[in-house]
Amino acid sequence: MFGLGMPEVLLIALVVLLLFGGKKIPELMKGLGKGVKSFKDGMNEMTDELKKDITPEDQKKE
């Protein structure tokens, strides 16, 4: 996972826990999840628009 071993992941989790406290972490993860979902939705919309813009004539040229 991104070149991180288990000790590094545990250290990062400990630092996050110390900085934000146990009660804030679920809120942070919820916000992160919403951000990722929004990004995916935007990417899917862009892909759909690009596919819609390609006409059969454009595909013959390739």
Phi and psi in degrees as a GROMACS rama.xvg file:
@    title "Ramachandran Plot"
@    xaxis  label "Phi"
@    yaxis  label "Psi"
@TYPE xy
58.3589  26.5078  PHE-2
72.7364  15.5077  GLY-3
-100.665  134.737  LEU-4
-89.2696  178.153  GLY-5
-61.8941  -41.5109  MET-6
-61.1975  -38.5719  PRO-7
-67.0986  -41.9472  GLU-8
-62.8731  -42.45  VAL-9
-65.0161  -39.1372  LEU-10
-63.7277  -43.8185  LEU-11
-63.4012  -42.6045  ILE-12
-62.5276  -40.1481  ALA-13
-64.2832  -43.1571  LEU-14
-63.6964  -43.6765  VAL-15
-61.5834  -43.0066  VAL-16
-61.8338  -42.6276  LEU-17
-68.2709  -38.6368  LEU-18
-71.7013  -43.2985  LEU-19
-105.266  -18.3227  PHE-20
81.0375  160.446  GLY-21
-66.9056  -28.1528  GLY-22
-80.5128  -25.4457  LYS-23
-85.3268  -21.683  LYS-24
-61.0722  -44.9183  ILE-25
-59.5699  -36.9088  PRO-26
-65.8697  -41.14  GLU-27
-63.9162  -43.1086  LEU-28
-66.9979  -36.4874  MET-29
-63.402  -44.345  LYS-30
-63.8875  -40.5555  GLY-31
-64.168  -41.7686  LEU-32
-62.1267  -41.7235  GLY-33
-64.9658  -38.8328  LYS-34
-64.3644  -42.6471  GLY-35
-65.7137  -41.2544  VAL-36
-63.9413  -41.7897  LYS-37
-63.1098  -42.1536  SER-38
-61.7848  -45.1916  PHE-39
-62.6398  -42.8698  LYS-40
-61.0925  -42.1528  ASP-41
-63.503  -41.555  GLY-42
-65.3141  -40.4437  MET-43
-65.2305  -40.0609  ASN-44
-62.904  -43.0616  GLU-45
-64.1453  -42.213  MET-46
-62.8391  -42.8427  THR-47
-62.5923  -42.2227  ASP-48
-63.4464  -42.4428  GLU-49
-64.9006  -40.4856  LEU-50
-65.7923  -36.5234  LYS-51
-70.1177  -33.5038  LYS-52
-73.4431  -22.4667  ASP-53
-79.6398  120.108  ILE-54
-96.2393  164.452  THR-55
-57.227  -32.5444  PRO-56
-64.8651  -39.9328  GLU-57
-64.9857  -35.2775  ASP-58
-70.7334  -30.6966  GLN-59
-68.4396  -31.9567  LYS-60
-67.1187  -26.6392  LYS-61
